Amino acid sequence: RQRVLSGIQPTADSFHFGNYLGALRQWVSLQDEHEPFYMVVDQHAITVEQDPKVLRERTYRSAAQLLAMGVDPERSAIFVQSHVPAHAQLAWVLNCITAFGEARRMTQFKDKSAKGGEGASSVGLFTYPILQAADILLYRPAYVPVGEDQRQHLELTRDLAHRFNTRYKKTFRLPEPYILKETAKIYDLQNPTAKMSKSASSPAGIIDLLDDPKVSAKKIRSAVTDSEAVVAFDPEGKPGVSNLLSIFAALTGRPAEEIAGDYAGRGYGDLKGDLADVVVGFVTPLRDRALELLEDRSALDEVLASGAARARAVADRTLADVYDRVGFVRPL
Ligand code: AQP
């Protein structure tokens, strides 16, 4: 069994369809053949200011949603990043082998810091991809299931692993991104050339897993399309309709082109109405289950504690190798 590793930030009350179709759905399917480590990355969340009470609540909400969608704590270690100190410890070592200019090239930092002005951004936001590299490399995973927007960070992770391996001794495995083409990037319903994003999209542009299903149905019916009124899968020419077809295809397991064929001679209203029904049918049980799991915090604490124990057993071993190789004296 090969290992897989991925993380998600507890920075919203709910995950959205971009997170789910881009990454989290693969977290569930990869459990069958692999040994997964999945974490809620609270240390990444504080790279921008968070209200402590809200952060704690969202960490629990994240864990509940992962369980509700089918991440199974028997097969997967589900844990909170700050429960495994080796992440921050390895990040320091990797900071020291990362060139400043290399970190500066990360487009996500450029995008996120552009909003408040670079001067207002934390050093943590700047070095976040290096902490992410540490998150991954500690577990020596074969694959990292993520959305397309994480590809550049994965490249940095591989570069740092290779650099450490050549400068010291082979220690890290070079992980491959696991990105499914069909759902690599889900777009904003109101602005279908931009990615669906919790920080950049308007509420009408995002479908949240924990939204009232009636609200999600309404958002789909109000999605921006085009003035042609021909249902066809053409992401370049018809981004709005194609995004709806991609979501439809992912939830039903049918190819987007084939679904488009069902609507020959019919309008966008029919497509939107049917997709709204599919989405409501999908989110309703997931949401009910997540809200039920949130009622029992001590059960969630236990899942997270056992996940963290499994994670620490692997991460501490890798960190000990790293400390040894860089020349730190072993404590008695
Ligand atoms: N629109 C998307 N399409 C496909 N995949 C996506 N992901 C995010 N948006 C899309 C993937 O979701 C995973 C979790 O990401 P995260 O916790 O790092 O959140 P994020 O990337 O910060 O999510 P957002 O909504 O895009 O937040 P902001 O707006 O803050 O940047 C990752 O695997 C990501 O690729």
Residues whose N, C-alpha, C, O or C-beta is under 5 A from the ligand:
A	BS01	AQP	G7 I8 Q9 G18 N19 G22 A23 P145 V146 G147 E148 D149 Q150 T183 A184 K185 I186 Y187 K195 M196 S197 K198 S199 A200
